[in-house]
Amino acid sequence: MAKQKQDYKADQIQVLEGLEPVRKRPGMYIGGTGVEGLHHLVWEIVDNGIDEALAGHATEVTVDMLEDNGIRVTDNGRGIPTDIHPKTGKSTVETVLTVLHAGGKFGGGGYKVSGGLHGVGSSVVNALSSKLSVRVYRDGKIYEQHYESGAPQGELKAVGKTDRTGTEITFYPDSTIFETTAFSYETILDRLRHAAYLTKGIRTSLKDEVNGKRYGFYFEGGIKSYVKHLNIGKDVVDEDVFYVDKHVEDVQVEIAAQYTDAFNETIKAFANNVLNPDGGTHLTGFRSALTRVINDYARKNGLIKEKEENLTGEDCREGLTAVILVKLPDPQFEGQTKNKLGNPEIRGYVEQVTNEYLNYYLEEHPAVARKIVGKALLAARARKAARAARENIIRKGVLEGSGLPGKLADCSSRSPENSELYIVEGDSAGGSAKSGRDSKTQAILPLRGKVLNVERARLDKMLANNEIVTLIKALGVGIEEQFSMDGLRYHRVIIMTDADVDGSHIATLLMTFFFRHMKPIIDRGHLYLAKPPLYLMKGSGNKRTYVYSEEELDQGMNKLIAERKERGTVVNSTDDRRKQAGLTDIQRYKGLGEMDAEQLWETTMNPENRVLVQVRLEDAEKADAIFNKLMGTEVELRKNFIQAHAKFVKDLDI
């Protein structure tokens, strides 16, 4: 029977009107419906208040986390206009909240500078909220309107008098759209901290009505304060922060920079207070001017000899912490996510400002200038030593070529998607893992002793370390400028160490290595921690239950005792708790090396039983600070960190 030809008619074309497309495809507007997408709702409303501050009309933005899981954002700006909009015939408030691409940021004079571009912020939040209320304080009156699932529940009405101005929006994310509607106090607090750093003179604050927590920020120094914050715990070349704030044409260029003893650079580029993680023309302009100015100063003052080659940009940026902030009328971002700034003229403006004022700074601070050039020269020598070390080990076929490390027990699968690499602490555990694994998909790499602390090591030192070189070779991605994710041989890289202090230290050393030198492996979700059980509870009939902490063991026994009592079993209160729970044995695992191959497979490697924790990087800035505290040179910072977190420690192995 021939297939019946399907008709393709006009009535099959779906037309989504108003806010329907947002509810139908929320990911297109906020990136997803998980935790990040949920918090994006807060950012959209907060950014409206920040835009009022950038325009010089607001000094405060506050966020309240309400007891019923709503969010209220208030600013003391001008308030959304309340008059009838000429095109929609509705109040401007309703237009802003119900019409996509409606806002004051399209060149009509509402905002000279703003982080928002597309006019979708408030309307998207309204569309994705089960309830939303807006209050506008303007022209001596209080106006109010309520919405449900984006639809207005009546007209905008004046409900009282006031002598204040501003906008207050309260919203409740729609639980049928979002995977979770639980907001994070720390996540919102971090965003408000950054907003205060980037907008001099603004106060931001957060209050959690559930537990009464409240915190606020105000930084007179703006991005100078931000640079100092980023450098907490690091040895700085000079306490003074280079800072310039200059207008070129209709663009404001603001730069703050300070050198530290670190080996990595930390440069954050912002356009209209929006972070551009992939940089853009402002970052390119700053980098090229910085390299030129430092080389010119070094040659003019005889710090680089005539026949010596120039310092590279990488040399000049080693240890640099900088924040670049440009404010411009018409930013051109790549995509709705605003990851990269594209305005070509901004490169020239930032170069001009950096050239002129960094030159002044170096001339006026000769002692600091010599330290900066000295650090760059040291970085250049280390770069050459690293190149020589890399060429040496390449000549020996250690990093490149077809051969794999002798210590690696590879899997037979050649599909990275189906392959996983266990990085195992010690030869003993490595032997058990090799014997117990699924050799088709699981590769084993045992590492001997503690891995090099790369927080305190340049590349030349790393390449002289056998364990680090073995790991680089096994992963297949190369290192530094040769790094490429295309070569990754395993899509699950699993750190498997003992559940004790030494094991945790080795895991931290390895995570430091991945964070500093192979961060895309973390970013793309390929790095995991294996979580071996601490106890095995054995019951009658060979029933076996693995538990992962003392607390979990206690809860498990309480549950078993309660179940036995419910069934009418006589539980003797004089017996020990193991007998009361009806267990035949409780076995404590001391370390991976003490497990035989069968136990290691059953507890930690069998996909049906094992517990893997994916290493995720939710906040690179916070991670940088933690790794610096834990693995850096400042003992006092490490001591303070341990003291502050001691009460949260579980399963302390003494």
C-alpha positions, -999 to +999 in steps of 0.1 A: +000+000+000+015+033-010+022+059+016-004+086+018+012+120+011+008+143+040-006+178+034+015+207+046-010+236+050-011+270+067-030+256+097+000+235+106+022+266+111+020+274+148+021+311+157+030+320+192+018+354+204+028+377+232+048+358+258+039+323+246+072+317+229+090+324+262+070+298+281+073+274+252+111+277+248+125+293+280+160+281+272+162+305+242+158+334+266+175+324+299+198+296+288+179+267+305+154+258+332+179+246+358+195+265+387+213+289+364+182+298+344+163+303+377+188+328+390+189+345+356+154+358+364+169+377+394+198+391+372+173+405+347+154+425+373+186+435+392+202+447+360+173+471+354+181+487+387+218+488+379+210+504+346+192+532+364+224+537+386+246+538+354+223+565+341+228+584+373+192+580+387+196+553+413+218+548+443+204+515+458+193+481+446+180+456+472+169+420+469+146+402+494+143+364+494+108+360+507+095+334+531+072+320+504+101+315+480+094+347+460+120+374+451+115+411+456+138+435+438+136+472+446+155+502+433+153+540+440+155+550+404+130+570+384+103+543+383+090+528+351+069+554+332+032+549+340+016+568+311-001+552+281+023+539+255+015+554+221+021+521+201+004+496+224-024+516+239-015+501+273+004+516+302+041+517+297+045+494+328+023+468+312+040+472+279+074+466+295+061+435+313+042+419+284+058+429+251+091+413+241+117+438+229+101+467+247+124+488+268+142+521+273+175+508+258+169+511+220+181+547+215+150+566+225+169+586+252+159+564+282+195+551+287+228+563+273+245+532+287+229+499+297+238+462+301+205+452+285+202+451+248+171+433+236+144+446+259+133+411+269+144+411+306+113+421+325+088+405+301+107+372+302+106+372+340+069+379+339+063+351+314+082+325+335+066+335+368+034+320+382+028+353+399+043+388+395+035+421+411+049+455+402+049+486+423+060+519+408+068+550+429+066+580+406+051+615+403+040+614+440+019+583+436+022+545+442+011+524+412+004+487+413-004+458+389-006+420+393+001+392+368-003+355+366+017+334+341+025+367+323-012+378+319-023+410+336-050+406+363-064+441+358-052+475+349-023+495+364-038+515+393-027+543+416-031+529+452-015+556+473+007+586+477+045+587+482+075+611+482+099+584+469+107+572+434+117+537+421+104+503+410+096+472+431+090+439+414+080+407+432+079+374+413+075+337+419+091+314+394+067+289+378+074+255+393+059+238+362+087+253+341+118+252+364+135+221+377+139+238+410+125+271+425+150+272+454+172+303+452+208+304+466+216+332+490+254+329+482+248+330+444+227+362+446+251+377+472+280+372+448+262+389+420+253+419+441+289+422+453+301+424+417+274+449+409+287+471+437+323+468+426+314+478+390+292+508+398+310+532+421+288+547+447+259+522+445+246+503+475+234+467+469+219+445+496+203+411+501+180+399+528+168+363+534+135+365+553+136+328+562+167+329+584+171+367+589+205+369+571+213+403+556+243+417+539+251+448+518+279+462+497+292+497+490+326+503+474+338+538+469+369+525+450+348+506+425+370+483+404+401+493+424+384+476+454+376+447+431+412+441+422+422+442+458+395+417+466+407+394+438+443+396+452+435+387+488+460+362+500+485+369+472+518+387+476+515+419+456+544+436+438+531+469+452+502+478+474+492+506+450+467+497+423+471+512+389+438+529+381+425+551+353+390+564+345+388+583+312+362+593+286+371+589+249+344+603+226+312+590+242+328+559+258+340+556+294+371+535+299+380+523+334+409+501+342+424+488+375+455+465+376+480+451+401+507+425+399+511+396+423+536+367+427+512+342+410+521+325+378+486+328+362+468+360+350+434+371+362+418+396+338+381+403+338+366+423+310+332+440+314+310+461+290+283+481+307+288+460+338+282+428+319+310+402+323+324+391+289+342+358+297+354+355+261+368+390+262+364+410+230+378+442+216+383+459+250+405+430+262+425+429+229+432+466+232+443+464+268+466+434+262+483+449+231+489+482+248+502+466+280+528+445+261+539+475+241+542+499+271+562+474+292+586+466+264+591+503+255+598+511+292+622+481+296+642+491+265+643+528+272+657+521+307+682+494+296+663+465+313+662+446+280+695+446+260+695+457+224+700+422+210+675+406+233+641+397+220+610+415+232+589+402+261+558+384+249+523+393+260+522+362+281+554+373+299+540+407+306+507+394+320+521+367+343+508+375+378+486+403+366+452+409+381+432+435+361+396+446+356+386+464+324+353+482+324+340+501+294+307+519+293+293+526+258+260+536+242+256+508+217+274+476+227+276+448+201+277+415+219+281+381+203+247+365+211+222+370+239+247+356+264+270+386+258+302+365+262+322+387+239+323+424+230+325+431+192+326+470+188+358+475+167+363+512+179+366+501+215+400+484+209+415+517+198+400+536+228+413+511+254+447+510+237+449+548+237+440+551+274+463+522+285+492+535+265+490+570+279+482+564+315+503+532+320+533+551+306+527+578+332+523+553+360+556+535+352+575+568+348+562+581+381+567+547+400+602+536+388+607+511+417+573+494+409+581+495+371+614+477+377+597+450+397+570+445+370+597+443+342+618+420+364+588+397+369+582+396+332+619+389+325+617+360+350+586+347+332+604+349+299+633+328+312+608+303+327+590+302+293+622+294+275+631+268+301+597+253+297+600+252+259+634+235+263+619+210+287+589+203+265+612+199+234+634+175+254+605+153+265+590+155+230+623+143+215+621+114+239+585+107+228+571+112+262+543+137+254+536+129+218+536+099+195+517+067+196+531+052+228+511+054+261+526+055+296+538+021+308+519+026+341+486+030+322+463-001+320+442+011+290+407+000+281+400-019+249+373+006+238+385+034+214+354+055+218+361+084+242+323+086+250+323+051+264+358+052+280+367+063+315+401+068+332+405+060+369+434+080+384+442+059+415+462+066+446+491+042+450+503+010+433+484-013+457+450+002+449+461+004+413+467-033+413+433-041+427+416-017+403+433-033+373+422-068+384+387-058+392+378-033+364+357-037+333+387-038+309+365-029+280+356+006+292+378+013+323+414+024+321+436+026+353+464+050+360+481+045+394+500+075+407+528+071+432+530+094+462+516+130+462+514+148+429+533+180+425+516+211+438+512+230+406+499+261+424+536+268+431+552+255+400+558+268+365+555+246+334+593+237+333+590+222+368+558+204+360+574+188+329+602+175+351+577+156+373+571+121+361+536+117+375+524+150+359+539+140+325+523+105+328+489+121+334+492+145+305+502+117+282+474+094+293+447+120+288+459+129+253+451+166+254+486+181+257+495+210+279+496+249+276+497+261+240+495+224+227+464+218+248+434+206+227+402+189+239+401+171+206+426+146+219+408+137+251+408+099+252+383+095+281+350+113+287+350+104+323+382+112+342+377+098+377+400+107+407+398+077+431+416+082+464+412+070+500+385+086+521+411+100+546+432+131+550+460+120+527+435+109+500+417+142+502+450+160+499+460+140+467+425+147+453+429+184+459+464+184+443+449+168+412+419+191+411+444+221+414+462+207+383+430+204+363+418+238+374+450+256+365+461+238+334+431+217+320+401+238+330+380+228+299+379+192+312+361+206+342+340+230+322+327+203+299+318+180+328+344+153+323+360+153+358+346+132+387+355+121+422+349+085+431+333+082+466+344+049+482+321+037+510+332+039+546+312+010+559+295-022+547+264-032+567+258-070+564+224-083+573+208-118+573+203-135+539+236-119+527+219-085+525+246-058+520+243-021+523+272+004+517+272+036+536+295+066+531+297+084+564+294+079+602+261+099+600+247+077+573+257+046+593+239+059+623+208+068+603+208+034+586+209+015+619+181+037+634+160+029+604+166-009+607+158-008+645+126+011+638+115-013+611+122-044+633+101-028+661+073-021+636+073-058+626+070-068+662+105-081+666+117-080+702+147-056+703+168-060+734+179-025+746+210-040+764+224-053+731+248-032+710+232-013+682+245-037+656+224-065+671+195-042+677+195-035+640+196-072+631+230-069+614+255-097+613+285-075+608+296-039+601+328-037+581+348-005+580+369+001+549+402+018+558+415+024+523+413+014+487+446-005+490+431-028+516+402-038+493+406-068+471+397-065+434+362-078+439+354-054+468+369-024+449+347-033+418+316-038+438+319-007+460+336+020+438+338+009+402+307-009+393+284+016+375+254+000+392+267+006+427+293+033+426+289+069+437+306+095+415+306+132+423+309+155+392+334+183+397+316+215+386+329+250+385+300+273+394+322+303+402+357+305+388+366+335+409+356+317+442+375+286+431+406+306+423+405+321+458+400+287+475+429+270+456+451+300+464+442+296+501+446+258+502+476+254+479+494+288+480+522+301+502+501+320+528+500+297+559+478+321+579+451+321+552+451+283+551+449+282+590+420+306+590+402+286+563+406+253+583+394+270+615+364+285+598+353+252+582+363+228+610+328+224+623+316+211+590+342+183+587+329+148+585+348+115+589+380+131+603+408+105+602+431+110+632 
